[in-house]
Amino acid sequence: MAIRSGDHVIDVGAHNEFYSVLFGLAVGADSRVVSAEPHPDNAAILRTNLKDNRHEQRVRVEEVAARSADGAARSSSISMGLHAGELAVALNLAD
């Protein structure tokens, strides 16, 4: 399935850049991308990368996790291929 101008995209587990930047490029100015990334370190890097690529208007970063049921999980931050830490995140089922 191709992403085209006018599409709306949700990037779950966005980490820090790659697909969110590509989605921001693919959707065009009349569309939006929501990137879900629960780890604050990764979300900060993602926001910087989006700004550097001029996609901060098209891509909204939400510091949330997605799951099909309520619960908890661990989110990892990986920097330069090295494990940089974990964070416990609450998971709430969205209506």
Residue pairs with C-beta under 8 A, 6 or more apart in sequence:
3 9
3 23
3 26
3 27
4 26
4 27
4 28
5 26
5 27
5 28
5 30
5 31
6 27
6 28
6 30
6 31
7 26
7 27
7 31
8 27
8 31
8 32
8 33
8 34
9 23
9 26
9 27
9 31
9 32
9 33
9 34
10 33
10 34
10 35
10 36
11 19
11 20
11 23
11 33
11 34
11 35
11 36
12 36
12 66
13 36
13 37
13 66
14 20
14 35
14 36
14 37
14 42
14 43
14 46
14 61
15 37
15 42
15 46
15 78
16 37
16 42
16 45
16 46
16 49
17 45
17 46
17 49
17 50
20 33
20 35
20 46
20 49
20 50
20 55
20 59
20 61
21 49
21 50
21 53
21 55
21 59
23 33
23 35
23 59
24 33
24 50
24 53
24 55
24 58
24 59
25 53
25 55
27 33
27 58
28 58
29 57
29 58
31 58
32 58
32 59
32 60
33 55
33 58
33 59
33 60
34 59
34 60
34 62
35 46
35 59
35 60
35 61
35 62
36 62
36 64
36 65
36 66
37 43
37 46
37 61
37 62
37 63
38 63
38 64
38 65
38 75
38 87
38 89
39 63
39 75
39 76
39 77
39 87
39 89
40 63
40 87
41 77
41 79
41 84
41 85
42 75
42 77
43 61
43 63
46 61
47 56
47 61
50 56
50 59
50 61
65 73
65 75
65 89
65 90
65 91
66 91
66 94
67 73
67 91
67 93
68 93
69 91
69 93
70 91
70 92
70 93
71 91
72 88
72 89
72 90
72 91
73 88
73 89
73 91
74 86
74 87
74 88
74 89
75 86
75 87
75 88
75 89
76 83
76 84
76 85
76 86
76 87
77 83
77 84
77 85
77 86
77 87
78 84
